[in-house]
Amino acid sequence: MIALRLRRFAYASLAAALVAGVLGSAMADAATLNVNVSARGNQRSTWQDAFDKFKKANPDIDLKVTYITEEAYKVQMSGWLATDPPDVVSWHDGERMAYYAQRGLLEDLSSDWTKNGWTQQYASVKEASTYKGKQYAAPLGYDAYGFFYRKDLFEKAGIKSEPKTWDEFLDACKKLKASGVAPIAVAARDSWTLAAWFDYLDLRINGNAFHQQLMAGEIPYTDPRVKKVYAAWKTLIDDHYFIDNALSYDLDSIAPFLVNGKASMMLMGTFFSASIPATLKPQTGFFRFPVIDANVPMAEDGPVNVLLIPAKAKNKADARKLLAFMETPQINADLAHGWGQLPSNSQAAEPEDAISKVGFQTLANTKGGIAQFYDRDMQKEMADEGMKAMQQFYSDPSQLDAVLTRLEATRKRIYQK
């Protein structure tokens, strides 16, 4: 009897071990992802479509995807990477990627770049994906920035063509205001939308070399060249060319201004094209930020979105399989199309969307350099303080000197570390 009980116990233990092994194997096959999305357009469905295609091609791998809103994502990112991260996270290239690579929180993907042919296919964005000679990011789509505008409102105001120079732009603003339409919509509650204005005014007035030095903390904010940027911006604010109460609106609530014809222009990335209703697309145009100084080479913002594998990820094997799939030319093109972005894979088909085509040609013909965007080119703490200062300046432009003095004190504190 005792022997029988022992045998039964042994069989039960073996069965339990087998079940645990099967469950353990299933759990090991699950790859976890955190993805940042907004309510605009079809970001989430575009992601999900790509993940569904991956699961169809890899039925043995289970994906567990968590979709998180943009602002919450930014706050939580550091905590994930430092403690118990998912296997893959979506993020941004440039300084924002390098910040975590420098701290040893990201997996080195250099071998994946070589093995999967990314060096050739993603040559244009390899530098932005590299930190100290190693690649840590898998590029997705990227955006060109410029002015979305209502063609019908331009015509009604007597504007004959897209502004090519700053004087032409100011003249267009004057005519639009006189016609009863706010010339420019800006979602100033989201401070990064103001950063786009700073980027372009600085790139057009001072050039990309100066801009990158400023981003690196090498130039004082009290420098007259920085003040010149804000002075040009102040002219637009003083002349009431922006919508009223702009600090009350975020990007998710700004689209109706263009849709309803309450505002005519908005400086934004090509991804915003996905937010424009199909019925309004024929009346929507897109043009490059105008020339301010003809002696300054034209540079552009072209921020790249990426996927990363955290250094502490538990299922790196399947994470690498997912990245290899997402980086194929077809999937790269599908994602870019769904987001209204530009494919960063050189073998992907050129975008069909009219606005994306303009953005694609803008970046393809840029001679003055491509920046990653204010809060992606700069150390995070300085970028956060800089964008907060932009909101303060926008709220009360008369406080410009005080704002720049505070920014300079912040620069000295941060870059003396």
ZAMARGU-4260 file (C-alpha; in steps of 0.2 Angstrom, whole numbers, plus 5000, padded with zeros to 4 digits):
<rodrens>
0) 5000/5000/5000 | 5014/5012/5005 | 5023/5008/4988 | 5007/5011/4978 | 5005/5028/4987
5) 5023/5032/4983 | 5021/5027/4965 | 5005/5038/4964 | 5014/5052/4972 | 5028/5050/4959
10) 5016/5050/4944 | 5007/5065/4951 | 5023/5074/4954 | 5029/5070/4936 | 5012/5076/4929
15) 5013/5092/4938 | 5031/5094/4932 | 5026/5091/4914 | 5011/5103/4916 | 5023/5116/4923
20) 5035/5113/4909 | 5022/5116/4896 | 5015/5132/4905 | 5033/5138/4907 | 5036/5135/4888
25) 5021/5144/4884 | 5025/5159/4895 | 5042/5159/4888 | 5035/5161/4870 | 5025/5177/4875
30) 5034/5193/4870 | 5027/5208/4879 | 5027/5226/4871 | 5023/5243/4877 | 5017/5255/4863
35) 5013/5273/4865 | 4998/5279/4855 | 4986/5294/4854 | 4968/5296/4850 | 4972/5304/4834
40) 4969/5295/4817 | 4972/5276/4817 | 4988/5274/4827 | 4982/5260/4837 | 4974/5250/4823
45) 4990/5253/4812 | 5000/5245/4826 | 4988/5231/4828 | 4987/5227/4810 | 5006/5224/4810
50) 5006/5214/4825 | 4992/5203/4818 | 5003/5200/4803 | 5018/5195/4814 | 5007/5183/4824
55) 5001/5175/4808 | 5019/5173/4802 | 5024/5167/4819 | 5010/5157/4826 | 5021/5149/4840
60) 5024/5167/4847 | 5011/5175/4858 | 5012/5194/4859 | 5005/5204/4874 | 5003/5222/4869
65) 4999/5236/4881 | 4994/5253/4873 | 4998/5268/4883 | 4994/5287/4880 | 5008/5297/4874
70) 5010/5309/4890 | 5008/5294/4902 | 5021/5284/4892 | 5034/5298/4893 | 5032/5298/4912
75) 5033/5279/4915 | 5047/5275/4902 | 5062/5277/4914 | 5054/5267/4927 | 5050/5252/4916
80) 5068/5251/4909 | 5076/5252/4926 | 5065/5239/4935 | 5055/5226/4926 | 5053/5231/4908
85) 5043/5223/4894 | 5052/5214/4880 | 5050/5229/4867 | 5046/5247/4869 | 5042/5260/4856
90) 5052/5277/4858 | 5061/5290/4849 | 5078/5291/4841 | 5092/5303/4844 | 5096/5310/4861
95) 5081/5302/4868 | 5087/5285/4863 | 5105/5289/4868 | 5100/5294/4885 | 5095/5276/4890
100) 5109/5268/4880 | 5122/5278/4890 | 5114/5271/4906 | 5116/5253/4900 | 5097/5251/4899
105) 5095/5246/4881 | 5101/5230/4872 | 5114/5232/4858 | 5106/5229/4841 | 5122/5231/4831
110) 5122/5213/4826 | 5104/5214/4821 | 5108/5229/4809 | 5122/5218/4801 | 5112/5202/4800
115) 5096/5209/4794 | 5103/5221/4781 | 5097/5237/4790 | 5114/5246/4787 | 5109/5247/4769
120) 5090/5249/4771 | 5091/5262/4785 | 5107/5271/4780 | 5098/5288/4781 | 5093/5286/4800
125) 5108/5275/4806 | 5117/5290/4814 | 5101/5294/4824 | 5100/5276/4830 | 5118/5275/4835
130) 5127/5279/4852 | 5146/5278/4853 | 5147/5267/4837 | 5133/5255/4842 | 5115/5254/4836
135) 5102/5252/4849 | 5086/5256/4839 | 5076/5249/4826 | 5069/5263/4815 | 5051/5265/4810
140) 5043/5279/4801 | 5048/5297/4802 | 5040/5314/4800 | 5043/5329/4789 | 5037/5346/4797
145) 5029/5360/4788 | 5013/5370/4787 | 4996/5361/4784 | 4984/5374/4777 | 4967/5376/4770
150) 4968/5380/4751 | 4951/5387/4751 | 4954/5399/4765 | 4970/5405/4756 | 4960/5408/4740
155) 4946/5418/4750 | 4959/5429/4758 | 4967/5433/4741 | 4983/5423/4744 | 4989/5418/4727
160) 5003/5405/4732 | 5011/5396/4746 | 5023/5407/4755 | 5041/5404/4751 | 5049/5418/4761
165) 5046/5425/4779 | 5039/5441/4771 | 5027/5432/4761 | 5022/5422/4776 | 5019/5437/4786
170) 5008/5445/4772 | 4998/5429/4771 | 4995/5430/4790 | 4989/5448/4788 | 4977/5444/4774
175) 4970/5429/4783 | 4967/5439/4799 | 4958/5452/4789 | 4947/5439/4781 | 4941/5434/4798
180) 4951/5418/4800 | 4964/5415/4813 | 4980/5413/4803 | 4988/5399/4814 | 4982/5385/4825
185) 4994/5379/4839 | 4991/5366/4852 | 5001/5376/4865 | 4995/5365/4880 | 5006/5352/4873
190) 5023/5361/4875 | 5032/5351/4861 | 5021/5359/4848 | 5029/5376/4853 | 5046/5368/4852
195) 5042/5365/4834 | 5041/5384/4832 | 5057/5387/4841 | 5066/5373/4831 | 5061/5380/4814
200) 5064/5399/4818 | 5081/5394/4825 | 5085/5383/4810 | 5080/5397/4798 | 5088/5411/4807
205) 5104/5403/4814 | 5106/5387/4804 | 5108/5369/4810 | 5126/5370/4816 | 5121/5383/4829
210) 5105/5374/4833 | 5115/5358/4837 | 5127/5367/4848 | 5112/5375/4857 | 5104/5358/4859
215) 5121/5351/4867 | 5121/5365/4880 | 5136/5374/4872 | 5128/5391/4869 | 5121/5403/4882
220) 5102/5406/4881 | 5106/5425/4884 | 5116/5424/4867 | 5109/5438/4856 | 5106/5425/4842
225) 5094/5415/4853 | 5085/5431/4858 | 5083/5435/4839 | 5073/5418/4837 | 5061/5423/4851
230) 5060/5441/4844 | 5054/5434/4827 | 5041/5423/4837 | 5035/5437/4847 | 5030/5447/4832
235) 5018/5433/4827 | 5011/5433/4845 | 5010/5452/4846 | 5001/5453/4830 | 4988/5440/4836
240) 4991/5428/4822 | 4989/5413/4833 | 4972/5406/4839 | 4965/5413/4855 | 4968/5404/4871
245) 4980/5392/4863 | 4987/5386/4879 | 4970/5378/4883 | 4972/5366/4868 | 4981/5350/4866
250) 4984/5342/4849 | 4969/5330/4851 | 4958/5345/4852 | 4966/5357/4839 | 4960/5348/4823
255) 4943/5355/4823 | 4950/5373/4820 | 4956/5367/4803 | 4941/5356/4799 | 4929/5370/4803
260) 4939/5384/4795 | 4942/5394/4811 | 4961/5393/4808 | 4970/5391/4791 | 4988/5385/4795
265) 4997/5374/4808 | 5015/5369/4809 | 5015/5350/4812 | 5023/5334/4807 | 5016/5324/4792
270) 5008/5311/4804 | 4994/5324/4807 | 4988/5320/4789 | 4979/5305/4796 | 4968/5316/4807
275) 4961/5326/4792 | 4944/5319/4786 | 4944/5312/4769 | 4932/5325/4763 | 4944/5339/4768
280) 4959/5331/4760 | 4957/5340/4743 | 4957/5357/4752 | 4972/5353/4763 | 4989/5358/4757
285) 5007/5357/4765 | 5022/5368/4762 | 5039/5370/4769 | 5043/5382/4783 | 5048/5398/4773
290) 5065/5405/4771 | 5070/5419/4784 | 5088/5422/4779 | 5093/5416/4761 | 5111/5414/4767
295) 5106/5400/4779 | 5105/5383/4772 | 5088/5375/4774 | 5087/5362/4788 | 5072/5352/4793
300) 5066/5342/4808 | 5064/5324/4804 | 5061/5314/4820 | 5062/5295/4819 | 5051/5284/4829
305) 5059/5267/4834 | 5058/5251/4843 | 5070/5246/4857 | 5074/5230/4867 | 5077/5234/4885
310) 5093/5227/4893 | 5083/5218/4906 | 5070/5211/4894 | 5066/5193/4898 | 5062/5186/4880
315) 5075/5194/4869 | 5075/5180/4856 | 5057/5183/4852 | 5059/5202/4853 | 5073/5201/4840
320) 5061/5191/4829 | 5048/5204/4831 | 5060/5218/4826 | 5066/5209/4811 | 5048/5208/4805
325) 5044/5226/4809 | 5059/5232/4799 | 5055/5223/4783 | 5051/5236/4768 | 5033/5231/4767
330) 5029/5232/4786 | 5039/5248/4787 | 5029/5256/4772 | 5012/5249/4780 | 5016/5258/4796
335) 5021/5274/4788 | 5006/5274/4778 | 4994/5271/4792 | 5002/5284/4803 | 5003/5297/4789
340) 5022/5296/4791 | 5037/5293/4779 | 5045/5276/4777 | 5063/5276/4783 | 5067/5260/4774
345) 5075/5264/4758 | 5067/5249/4749 | 5049/5254/4755 | 5037/5261/4742 | 5036/5280/4741
350) 5021/5286/4751 | 5005/5289/4740 | 4997/5302/4751 | 4999/5319/4743 | 5005/5328/4759
355) 5017/5314/4763 | 5024/5315/4746 | 5028/5334/4749 | 5036/5329/4766 | 5046/5315/4758
360) 5053/5327/4744 | 5057/5340/4757 | 5068/5329/4767 | 5075/5320/4752 | 5081/5337/4745
365) 5087/5345/4762 | 5105/5352/4761 | 5106/5360/4778 | 5104/5345/4789 | 5090/5335/4798
370) 5087/5338/4816 | 5078/5325/4827 | 5067/5338/4836 | 5069/5349/4851 | 5065/5337/4865
375) 5074/5323/4855 | 5090/5332/4852 | 5093/5338/4869 | 5096/5331/4887 | 5078/5328/4894
380) 5079/5339/4909 | 5085/5354/4899 | 5072/5350/4886 | 5058/5349/4899 | 5063/5366/4906
385) 5065/5374/4889 | 5048/5369/4884 | 5040/5375/4900 | 5049/5391/4897 | 5041/5392/4880
390) 5024/5391/4887 | 5028/5405/4899 | 5035/5415/4885 | 5019/5412/4875 | 5008/5417/4889
395) 5017/5433/4892 | 5030/5438/4878 | 5035/5454/4888 | 5044/5443/4900 | 5056/5436/4887
400) 5072/5443/4895 | 5067/5435/4912 | 5063/5419/4904 | 5080/5418/4895 | 5089/5422/4911
405) 5081/5408/4920 | 5084/5396/4905 | 5103/5401/4906 | 5104/5398/4924 | 5096/5381/4921
410) 5108/5377/4907 | 5123/5381/4918 | 5116/5370/4932 | 5112/5355/4921 | 5128/5355/4910
415) 5140/5357/4924 | 5135/5340/4930
</rodrens>
